[in-house]
Amino acid sequence: MTAPGGHHADTAGKATGKEGAAQGDRVPLATVLAANAVSITGNSLTLIGVPWFALDTTGSPGKAGLVAFCAALPVLVSAIAGGPVVDRLGRRRVSIASDLVCALALATIPLLHHAGLLEFWMLCALMAVNGLFHAPGEMARGVLLPDLARHAGTSLPRAASLYDAVSRGARMTGAAIAGLLIAFMGSDTVLVLDAATFAASALLVAGGLRGVPSAEPLRDGPRLSPARYRADLREGYAFVLRARLLLGITVMVMVTNGLNQSWSAVLLPVHAREELGGPAAQGLLVSVFGGCALAGALLYGAVGERFPRRAVFTAGFLIGGTPQYVVAALTDTTAPLLVTLAAAGFGVGVLNPILTTVMYEQVPDALRSRVMGATTAGVLLTTPLGGVAAGLLVERVGLTTTLLGIGGLYLLATLSPLVFPAWRAMDAEPPEPMADGGAAERLSRTEPSTPAPAPTPGGTPPRH
């Protein structure tokens, strides 16, 4: 992988020792998949455990939304500023440090709670620390995927589908565990287990990515001065702003991620508490959603390349978005929502493989971390507001009205691929890969022949 301002060692062919993995070596790819599986299992624990912990300790949907805001805002800050730093420090090092800090922050919450010392502001602060550090770690692992797929002898679309399928399966497992643990042992137990998943992820990356050149720090580029950092940061954002499809996807996913945050942080927990019988029902719903999303990702990996990306992407978003809000507003039983979320899971399962594939096809290696940082910041822009806005709306206008209103906004957002012509570029042939970092740098200063997409759309916002 080529890093900003210089080059890593060539990893396309065979290498030995510490120079890199040989072609066909699947250990680094398996390591990243395993680390993500462990980490995202913990993500599901947090996604369910933290809102319930906030509701249990405060009794207020508004305060639960504020905790979600404090967790999500630092994710946005680190995504905005972190892209140029990841390559310089080294993707392996960033991933390990990120996971260890998050493990410490999450473990501190139940420890303070059991000691009788936990104040509400402390909960918000510790979740903010978790949010600030986890985004660079996820970014560091994600940008390695093309190189690791090449080493493993796997096509990029299949690797992207496998990457997302593993994430979906972990999310399904974590949600089921979280619901049961909260119901029988309390929400603070979930936070302890989540801290352990971060520590396990750090250990996997520390051992499995040792000696992988693209995971090591950039050593032959210009020194990272404030001026160089600002130039690197500007270059990533300039690429996004020039690419009309990339900009359109970023705006669309920015809106839907904010709405998804309102669902996961406030609306579903409140609906489960008031209508569905408690956290076990929520765990079942999220688990079924995750299982069907896993099936959708695997199905796309098997046959998805035969179909136009824009059509599949639009259909997946329409199925995976608005219906769950409407059904939750109109029913007070679990079964209809369970069926709806099963269908939504299949729809959402195809989204990330499509966007991941197009992202890596279109963005030059030398700009990958910077562009991914810029697009990640863009798609997270509304996430901090999603939970706090939903909490305030539920307290003022009620749960049903809030669900219907947010469902309507979701529908408008997901119609954009059918309205704007720039989305047709999603099915265009990818340009030839850049042969060197200089070519990539030149491309970054001109209009891209085919714009690149943004990463990870809705359904499941990044870990928070």
Secondary structure, 3 states (H helix, E strand, C coil): CCCCCCCCCCCCCCCCHHHCCCCCCCHHHHHHHHHHHHHHHHHHHHHHHHHHHHHHHHCCHHHHHHHHHHHHHHHHHHHHHHHHHHHHHCHHHHHHHHHHHHHHHHHHHHHHHHCCCCCHHHHHHHHHHHHHHHHHHHHHHHCCHHHHHHHHCCCHHHHHHHHHHHHHHHHHHHHHHHHHHHHHHCHHHHHHHHHHHHHHHHHHHHHHCCCCHHHCCCCCCCCCCHHHHHHHHHHHHHHHHHCHHHHHHHHHHHHHHHHHHHHHHHHHHHHHHHHHCCHHHHHHHHHHHHHHHHHHHHHHHHHHHHCCHHHHHHHHHHHHCHHHHHHHHHCCCHHHHHHHHHHHHHHHHCHHHHHHHHHHHHCCHHHHHHHHHHHHHHHCCCHHHHHHHHHHHHHHHCHHHHHHHHHHHHHHHHCHHHHCHHHHHHHCCCCCCCCCHHHHHHHHCCCCCCCCCCCCCCCCCCCC
